Amino acid sequence: MIPFHSFLPELAQREVRCVHLQAVPGVMPSSGLSAGEYAFVEFYCEDLDCDCRRVFLQVIARHCQDRILASVNCGREKESFYRKRMSYDPDARRQIVRGSLDPINQRSEHAEELLELFQRHVFDEAYRLRLRRHHQLFRNELRRRVHNEAPK
């Protein structure tokens, strides 16, 4: 997986999805997350023959950028797309279209809470469409770079 921002840094900076949590005076927070900005940093597959149509997201906080708080896998297509590819596990295809914590990558004690935040407030149709567009732009740039590096 390659970070989107390593190929298209200006676009990635302009279109990164962030959630801003605010402290409300006099109200006890129901969350273990502190107030601040949380960014969902995109990564895409570098295999041009792969058609997984998924994105890997790392969640980081502006106030703690050196720590990955959650690693989320999500598919940008409808469940019917994954039904064919993941016929062995009906639960897996449901999880990929909702987003799920990656079982082998970094997560903090707040990962479950960040996943719920992602599922309820971040992963809407507009964001799904943005991820599709970013994935296509990423693949186009990857093809261009591979083509330019090919021996002549």
C-alpha positions, 0 to 999 in steps of 0.5 A: 500500500502506498500513501495517496499523498506520496503521489498527489500531495496537494490534492491529498492535503486539500481533500483529506477527510478530517473530523473535528471533536470539540470539548463542550464547557460543562459537559462531561465527554462521553468519549475517550477521545480528546478534543482535536482534529482526526485525519483519515489518511488514504493508502492504495494498492500498488499492484496495477493488476489488482482490482480490489477497489478498497482503500486502507486508512490510517487515523492520526490526530493533529496533536499526536501525528507520530502515532497511528490511532486506527487502521481501517479497511474499507471498500468503496463499492456496493456489497454486490461487488464484493459478494463475487470476490468474497463468497467464502465469508458473507460477514467479510463483504459486509465489513468491507463496505462498512469499514473494519479495523485492520487485524494486523496493523496498528491500533490504539485503545481508541480504535473501536471508537474511531471506527464507529465515528468513521462508520457513522459520520465519515463514510458517507456517499460523498466520501465514497465517491471521493475515494473512487476518484482518488483511487483512479487518480492514484492508479493513473499516476502509478501507471505514468510512473511505471511507464516512465521507469520502464526500460526503453 
